[in-house]
Amino acid sequence: HPSFLSLPCSLSSPPLYLPPTLPTPLIQSPPFILADLCRGPHVSHTGIVKAFSIQKTSSSYWKGDSKQDALQRVYGISFPDKKRLKDYETWIEEAKSRDHRTIGREQEFFMFHPLSPGSCFFLPHGAIVYNRLVEMLRREYRLRRYKEVITPNLFNMKLWDISGHSAHYRENMFLFEEKHDGMTEKTKDNVNQDEQGQDGIHKGRQSHQETCETIGLKPMNCPGHCLIFASKTRSYRELPLRLADFGVLHRNELAGALSGLTRVRRFQQDDAHIFCELNDVQKEISDVLEFVKTIYSRFNLDYHVCLSTRPEKFVGGVDKWNMAEKQLEDALNAHGKQWQLKPGDGAFYGPKIDITVVDALNRRHQCATIQLDFQLPERFNLSFASQDSVHGGFSRPVIIHRAIFGSVERFFAMILEHTAGKLPLWLSPKQVAILPVSQDQVSYAQQVETTLIEKGFCAYVDDSDNTLKKKIRQNQLLQYNYILVVGKEEVELSAVNVRSRDNVVHGTKTLQDFIEQLKGEVESFL
């Protein structure tokens, strides 16, 4: 993707400095010079450029100074033949049509507002999708023996000092100062005593001090879960202890980095921490990998697995890092899923398994992660009574951090783009639209709506004045999974005429048969 800057000739000398080692092409056409400031040459000669397209333009200032002349940046792309260029342009148009921000607005799933930047407003339809994603995981948690907890949003910065996040993550946190009244009870008593006199009151006021402590919105759940583990004496019989949390998190992302649901400041993770013994690590990680496979297969998602190892900045000893990395490697090999190594890309507190999901357009999204942590148990001095506790034996647990969606917001966005907004029946907030042919059938349509809602389905009656043909088309565009037409014949038979959003006509069915069809479709997915 070459980019060019259109420079006024007055800037070409002396301000325009082109290092002799950087063969930057210049095309001079007074009063402007077109300069390619990318490292090049991009191709050996222009003869091999068979297909070229200008993608977009943007403005910038010379040397990034708004007081300098304005420059024009031009973005282009080249392919060795026109077919590949055409395929690329088709792919770009498809990606635009699948943009979750567009789908979210058109289907009224969510909105954003400048008065709360980076924080999503989930509208009624979007809230249904969001809650169903979370509830799907909750069902799995119950089957897999996870225990859900709810933890505070605000923590004293001392917690993050213990965990090590204050040294590595402080700039990404929302912090504020909390003032505390430093007056002791004894001082208060002295101030309130009448016999003390004015001089005593003055002394009492002098001893009244205000202290400030730093409080922050939590950017992750793990330190809070460590406090839960440490809240009582633990036994090896309690392990593995799997704590799940859908708590709200806040991270101070740069304003320019915010992008729809994929990069926000306020979000919820499908977060869980597994406290286990060292010899249980491989089994627990294998179970999590199987969990990931189960969830992603429900959305027909392929994925790739990478092992990320020790970064340049890290906490803890090298020996424990090596031990952690070996445990993850053994678990991956035992699981049988092909994986790649990403040296130096681990979290500062431990190595991790990153899982990138491949969507319908063959794009990769970072979602699931599995991280082995020997550091937090040390920092929080976590322990459990081991099997030889009769002799006073206590052992240090290992923590496995894991998430499958990553964040519910990011996964929501990815699923919208993967399905182009055509959500499966179980997840859709627009499951059934009921269309009366005339006003005479509105009452029956409302009865059908009530029955479907009582059975747990989302349904509504379109009793607008539009023609039947227009009603069908509008509800198809709104991605209602099923559209039921009810006329005089359907009323007499207590039936509905069924068609899908893809305009496949299923014909007339009794309402009970249709409900059984819906139940079967949902159950087959889950």
C-alpha positions in Angstrom: 0.0 0.0 0.0 2.2 2.9 -1.1 1.4 6.3 0.4 2.5 9.6 -1.1 2.7 13.1 0.2 2.0 16.1 -2.0 4.6 18.7 -1.0 4.8 22.4 -2.0 8.0 23.0 -4.0 9.0 25.6 -1.3 9.3 22.7 1.1 11.4 20.5 -1.1 14.6 22.3 -0.2 15.9 22.6 2.5 13.0 21.2 4.7 12.5 18.0 2.7 15.3 15.8 3.8 15.6 12.5 2.0 18.3 10.2 3.4 20.7 9.0 0.7 20.2 5.4 1.9 16.4 5.7 1.3 15.7 5.6 -2.4 12.5 7.7 -2.2 10.9 8.3 -5.6 10.0 11.9 -6.4 7.7 13.0 -9.2 8.1 16.8 -9.8 5.2 18.7 -11.3 5.4 22.3 -10.1 4.1 23.8 -8.0 4.1 20.4 -6.2 6.4 17.5 -5.7 4.9 14.0 -5.2 7.1 12.2 -2.7 6.8 8.5 -1.7 8.0 8.5 1.9 7.7 4.8 2.4 10.8 2.7 2.4 11.3 1.5 -1.1 11.6 0.8 -3.9 8.3 -1.2 -3.8 8.9 -2.9 -7.1 11.9 -3.2 -9.4 10.2 -1.4 -12.2 6.8 0.0 -13.0 6.2 -2.5 -15.8 5.1 -5.2 -13.4 2.3 -2.9 -12.1 -0.7 -4.2 -14.1 -3.5 -3.0 -11.9 -3.6 0.0 -9.6 -6.3 1.8 -7.6 -6.4 4.9 -5.5 -8.1 3.9 -2.2 -8.4 7.1 -0.2 -6.8 10.4 0.6 -6.2 12.3 3.8 -4.6 15.5 4.9 -1.6 16.0 7.3 0.7 18.7 8.3 4.4 19.0 7.4 6.5 17.6 10.3 3.2 17.1 12.2 3.0 20.8 13.0 -0.4 22.5 12.5 1.5 25.8 11.8 3.2 24.3 8.8 1.8 23.8 5.3 -1.0 21.2 4.8 0.0 18.1 2.9 -2.2 15.6 1.1 -1.7 11.8 1.7 -2.8 9.5 -1.1 -3.3 5.8 -0.5 -3.2 3.3 -3.3 -2.9 -0.4 -3.9 -1.5 -2.5 -6.7 -1.9 -6.1 -7.9 -0.1 -8.1 -10.7 -3.4 -8.5 -12.6 -6.8 -6.9 -12.8 -8.7 -10.0 -11.6 -6.9 -9.9 -8.2 -7.6 -6.2 -7.9 -11.3 -6.8 -8.7 -11.4 -9.7 -6.1 -9.9 -7.4 -3.6 -12.3 -4.6 -4.2 -15.2 -7.0 -4.0 -13.8 -8.3 -0.7 -13.6 -4.7 0.6 -17.2 -4.0 -0.3 -18.3 -7.2 1.4 -16.4 -6.2 4.5 -18.1 -2.8 4.5 -21.5 -4.4 4.2 -20.7 -6.6 7.2 -19.3 -3.8 9.4 -20.8 -4.4 12.8 -21.2 -0.7 13.4 -23.5 -0.4 10.4 -25.4 -3.6 11.3 -25.7 -2.5 14.9 -27.2 0.9 13.8 -29.6 -0.6 11.2 -30.9 -3.3 13.4 -30.9 -1.1 16.5 -28.6 -3.3 18.5 -26.5 -0.6 20.1 -25.4 3.0 20.0 -22.6 5.2 21.2 -22.7 8.8 22.4 -19.9 11.4 22.7 -20.9 12.1 26.3 -19.6 8.6 27.3 -16.8 7.8 24.8 -15.8 4.2 24.4 -18.9 3.0 26.3 -21.7 1.2 24.5 -25.4 1.7 25.0 -27.0 -1.7 24.3 -30.5 -1.2 23.0 -33.3 -3.7 23.7 -32.5 -6.0 20.8 -28.8 -5.8 21.5 -29.3 -6.5 25.2 -31.1 -9.7 24.3 -28.1 -10.9 22.2 -25.7 -9.8 24.8 -27.5 -11.7 27.6 -28.0 -14.8 25.5 -24.2 -15.0 24.9 -23.6 -14.7 28.6 -26.3 -17.2 29.5 -24.9 -19.8 27.0 -21.6 -19.6 28.9 -23.4 -19.8 32.3 -25.0 -23.1 31.2 -21.6 -24.4 30.3 -20.1 -23.2 33.6 -22.7 -25.2 35.5 -21.8 -28.3 33.5 -18.1 -27.8 33.9 -18.2 -27.0 37.6 -17.3 -23.3 37.5 -18.5 -21.1 40.3 -19.6 -17.6 39.3 -18.7 -14.7 41.6 -19.4 -10.9 41.6 -16.6 -8.6 42.6 -16.3 -4.8 43.2 -15.5 -2.3 40.5 -13.4 0.0 42.7 -10.2 -1.0 44.4 -7.6 0.8 46.4 -4.3 1.1 44.4 -2.6 -0.9 47.1 -4.2 -4.0 45.5 -2.6 -3.3 42.2 0.7 -2.6 44.0 0.5 -6.2 45.3 -0.4 -7.7 42.0 2.2 -5.7 40.1 -0.2 -4.0 37.8 0.5 -0.5 39.1 4.1 -0.7 37.7 3.0 -2.1 34.3 -0.6 -1.0 33.7 -1.2 2.2 35.6 -1.4 4.4 32.5 -4.3 2.2 31.3 -6.4 2.6 34.4 -9.0 5.2 35.4 -7.8 6.6 38.8 -9.0 9.2 41.2 -8.0 10.4 44.6 -10.2 9.6 47.7 -9.9 11.9 50.7 -10.0 10.5 54.1 -10.7 12.4 57.4 -7.6 11.8 59.4 -9.1 13.0 62.7 -8.9 10.2 65.3 -11.7 9.4 67.7 -9.6 10.8 70.6 -9.2 14.1 68.7 -12.9 14.3 68.0 -13.7 13.8 71.7 -11.2 16.5 72.6 -12.7 19.0 70.2 -16.2 18.4 71.5 -15.4 18.8 75.1 -16.7 22.2 76.3 -14.2 22.4 79.2 -11.3 22.3 76.7 -11.7 26.0 75.8 -10.7 27.8 72.7 -7.0 26.9 73.0 -7.9 23.2 73.2 -10.2 23.5 70.2 -7.4 25.1 68.2 -5.1 22.2 69.1 -7.7 19.7 68.1 -8.1 21.3 64.7 -4.4 21.2 64.2 -4.4 17.5 64.7 -7.1 17.0 62.1 -5.4 15.9 58.9 -6.7 14.9 55.5 -5.1 12.0 53.7 -5.6 10.9 50.1 -5.5 7.5 48.7 -5.6 6.5 45.0 -8.7 4.5 44.0 -9.1 2.9 40.5 -11.7 1.2 38.4 -10.6 -2.4 37.9 -9.1 -3.2 34.4 -9.1 -7.0 35.1 -10.6 -9.4 37.6 -7.6 -11.6 38.7 -6.5 -9.6 41.8 -10.0 -9.6 43.1 -10.3 -13.4 42.7 -7.0 -13.8 44.6 -8.6 -12.0 47.5 -11.5 -14.4 47.4 -9.1 -17.4 47.4 -7.2 -15.9 50.3 -10.3 -15.1 52.3 -10.2 -18.5 54.1 -7.9 -21.5 54.6 -8.1 -23.7 51.5 -7.7 -27.4 51.2 -6.4 -29.5 48.3 -9.9 -31.1 48.3 -11.3 -27.7 47.0 -9.0 -27.7 44.0 -9.3 -27.1 41.2 -11.3 -24.0 42.2 -12.8 -22.4 39.0 -14.0 -18.8 39.6 -15.9 -17.1 36.8 -16.8 -13.4 36.7 -18.7 -11.2 34.2 -17.8 -8.1 36.1 -17.6 -4.7 34.3 -14.0 -3.6 33.5 -12.6 -0.2 32.4 -9.4 0.5 30.5 -8.3 3.9 29.5 -7.9 3.4 25.8 -6.7 6.3 23.7 -9.6 8.2 22.1 -8.1 7.6 18.6 -8.0 3.9 19.2 -11.7 3.5 20.0 -13.6 1.6 17.3 -17.1 0.3 17.7 -17.4 -2.7 19.9 -13.9 -4.0 19.1 -12.1 -1.3 21.1 -14.0 0.2 24.0 -13.3 1.6 27.5 -16.1 -0.2 29.3 -16.6 -3.9 28.7 -17.2 -7.3 30.3 -15.0 -10.4 29.8 -16.1 -14.0 30.2 -13.3 -14.1 32.7 -12.4 -17.1 34.8 -9.5 -18.1 37.0 -8.7 -21.7 37.8 -6.7 -22.2 41.1 -5.1 -25.7 40.9 -2.2 -27.8 41.9 0.8 -28.0 39.5 0.1 -31.6 38.5 -3.4 -30.6 37.4 -2.3 -27.9 35.0 -2.1 -30.0 31.9 -5.5 -31.5 32.4 -7.1 -28.1 33.2 -5.6 -26.5 30.1 -6.7 -29.4 28.0 -10.3 -29.0 29.4 -10.2 -25.3 28.6 -9.1 -26.0 25.0 -11.9 -28.4 24.6 -14.3 -25.7 26.0 -13.0 -23.3 23.4 -13.6 -25.8 20.6 -17.2 -26.5 21.8 -18.1 -22.8 21.9 -16.5 -21.9 18.6 -18.0 -24.8 16.7 -21.5 -23.5 17.6 -20.7 -20.5 15.5 -18.9 -22.4 12.7 -15.7 -20.6 13.6 -12.3 -21.9 12.7 -9.3 -20.8 14.9 -5.6 -20.8 15.2 -3.5 -21.4 18.4 -0.2 -19.7 19.4 2.0 -20.1 22.4 3.4 -16.7 23.6 6.5 -16.7 25.7 8.4 -14.4 28.1 8.5 -10.7 27.0 11.3 -8.3 27.7 9.4 -6.8 30.7 8.2 -9.4 33.1 7.8 -10.2 36.8 9.2 -13.3 38.6 12.1 -15.5 38.1 13.3 -17.0 34.8 13.1 -20.6 36.1 9.4 -20.3 36.9 8.8 -18.8 33.5 10.5 -21.7 31.9 8.4 -24.1 34.0 5.2 -22.4 33.0 6.0 -22.4 29.3 6.9 -26.1 29.5 3.5 -26.8 31.1 1.6 -25.0 28.3 3.6 -26.6 25.6 2.9 -30.1 27.0 -0.8 -29.3 27.2 -0.9 -28.1 23.6 1.0 -31.2 22.3 -1.4 -33.5 24.3 -4.4 -31.7 22.9 -3.4 -32.4 19.3 -4.2 -29.0 17.9 -1.5 -27.6 15.6 0.0 -24.5 17.2 2.7 -21.8 16.5 5.3 -20.2 18.8 5.3 -16.4 19.3 8.5 -15.7 21.3 8.4 -12.7 23.6 4.6 -12.0 23.2 3.5 -13.3 26.6 1.9 -11.2 29.4 4.2 -9.6 31.9 3.1 -12.1 34.6 3.2 -15.4 32.6 3.2 -17.2 29.3 -0.1 -17.6 27.4 -2.0 -19.4 24.7 -3.5 -16.9 22.3 -6.4 -18.1 20.1 -7.3 -16.2 17.0 -10.7 -16.8 15.3 -11.1 -16.8 11.5 -14.4 -15.3 10.3 -16.3 -15.7 7.1 -14.1 -13.2 5.3 -10.9 -15.0 6.4 -10.0 -12.3 8.9 -8.4 -13.1 12.2 -9.7 -11.8 15.5 -8.0 -12.1 18.9 -10.6 -13.7 21.3 -9.8 -16.5 23.6 -6.7 -16.6 25.8 -5.3 -19.0 28.3 -2.5 -17.8 30.6 -0.6 -19.7 33.2 0.5 -17.7 36.2 3.0 -18.6 38.9 3.4 -14.9 39.9 0.1 -13.8 41.4 0.0 -16.7 43.9 3.4 -15.6 45.1 2.5 -11.9 45.3 -0.7 -12.6 47.2 0.9 -15.3 49.3 -1.8 -17.8 48.3 -1.6 -21.3 49.8 -3.7 -24.4 50.4 -3.4 -27.3 52.9 -1.8 -30.1 50.9 -2.3 -33.8 51.4 0.5 -33.9 53.9 -1.1 -31.1 56.0 -1.1 -33.3 59.0 2.6 -32.4 59.2 1.9 -28.7 58.6 2.3 -28.9 54.8 1.0 -26.0 52.7 1.5 -25.6 49.0 1.3 -22.8 46.5 -1.5 -23.0 43.9 -1.1 -22.2 40.2 -3.5 -19.8 38.5 -4.8 -20.3 35.0 -6.4 -17.2 33.5 -8.8 -18.0 30.7 -11.4 -16.3 28.5 -13.2 -17.7 25.5 -15.1 -14.7 24.1 -12.3 -12.4 25.2 -14.7 -9.6 25.8 -18.5 -10.1 25.2 -18.5 -6.8 23.2 -15.7 -7.9 20.9 -17.3 -11.3 20.3 -20.6 -9.7 19.7 -19.0 -7.5 17.0 -17.3 -10.5 15.4 -20.4 -12.6 15.3 -22.4 -9.8 13.6 -19.7 -9.5 10.9 -19.3 -13.3 10.6 -23.0 -13.8 10.0 -23.6 -10.5 8.2 -26.2 -9.7 10.8 -28.2 -13.0 10.2 -28.0 -14.3 13.7 -29.0 -18.0 14.4 -32.4 -18.5 15.8 -31.3 -19.1 19.4 -29.3 -15.9 19.5 -31.6 -13.7 17.5 -33.7 -11.0 19.2 -35.9 -11.0 16.0 -37.1 -14.5 15.8 -40.6 -14.3 14.5 -42.6 -11.5 12.8 -46.3 -12.0 12.4 -48.0 -10.4 9.5 -51.9 -10.2 9.4 -53.2 -9.9 5.9 -55.8 -7.4 7.0 -57.1 -5.8 10.1 -59.6 -8.7 10.5 -56.7 -11.0 11.4 -54.9 -8.6 13.8 -56.6 -10.2 16.9 -55.5 -13.7 15.9 -52.0 -12.4 15.1 -51.8 -11.0 18.6 -52.9 -14.4 20.1 -50.1 -16.1 18.1 -47.6 -13.5 19.4 -48.7 -14.1 23.0 -48.4 -17.8 22.7 -44.8 -17.6 21.2 -43.7 -15.2 23.9 -45.0 -17.5 26.6 -43.0 -20.3 25.0 -39.8 -18.1 25.4 -39.5 -16.7 21.8 -39.2 -13.2 20.6 -42.2 -12.2 18.4 -44.0 -9.1 17.3 -47.1 -8.3 15.2 -46.6 -6.0 12.2 -50.0 -4.3 12.0 -48.8 -1.4 9.9 -50.8 -0.1 6.9 -48.1 -1.3 4.5 -49.1 -3.8 1.8 -48.4 -7.5 2.6 -45.6 -7.6 0.1 -43.9 -4.6 1.6 -44.3 -6.0 5.1 -42.6 -9.3 4.1 -39.7 -7.4 2.5 -39.2 -5.0 5.4 -39.1 -7.8 8.0 -36.7 -9.8 5.8 -34.3 -6.9 5.7 -34.7 -6.5 9.5 -33.4 -10.2 9.6 -36.4 -11.8 11.3 -35.6 -15.5 11.2 -39.2 -16.4 10.4 -42.1 -14.5 9.0 -45.6 -15.7 9.6 -48.5 -14.6 7.4 -51.9 -15.1 8.8 -55.0 -14.6 6.7 -58.6 -15.8 6.9 -57.6 -19.5 6.1 -54.9 -19.5 8.9 -57.4 -18.2 11.4 -59.9 -20.9 10.6 -57.2 -23.6 10.9 -55.4 -22.1 13.9 -52.4 -22.2 11.7 -49.6 -19.9 10.3 -48.0 -19.6 6.9 -44.3 -19.8 7.4 -41.4 -18.4 5.4 -37.8 -17.6 6.3 -35.8 -14.3 6.0 -34.2 -15.8 2.9 -37.7 -16.0 1.3 -37.9 -19.8 1.5 -41.6 -20.6 1.8 -42.3 -23.5 4.3 -46.0 -23.5 3.8 -48.9 -23.7 6.2 -48.4 -25.3 9.6 -50.3 -25.5 12.8 -49.1 -23.2 15.5 -48.1 -26.1 17.7 -46.1 -27.7 14.9 -44.3 -24.4 14.3 -43.4 -24.1 18.0 -42.0 -27.6 18.0 -39.9 -26.7 14.9 -38.5 -23.6 16.7 -37.7 -25.7 19.9 -35.9 -28.3 17.8 -33.8 -25.7 16.0 -32.7 -24.1 19.2 -32.0 -27.4 21.0 -29.9 -28.7 18.0 -27.7 -25.6 18.2 -27.2 -25.6 22.0 
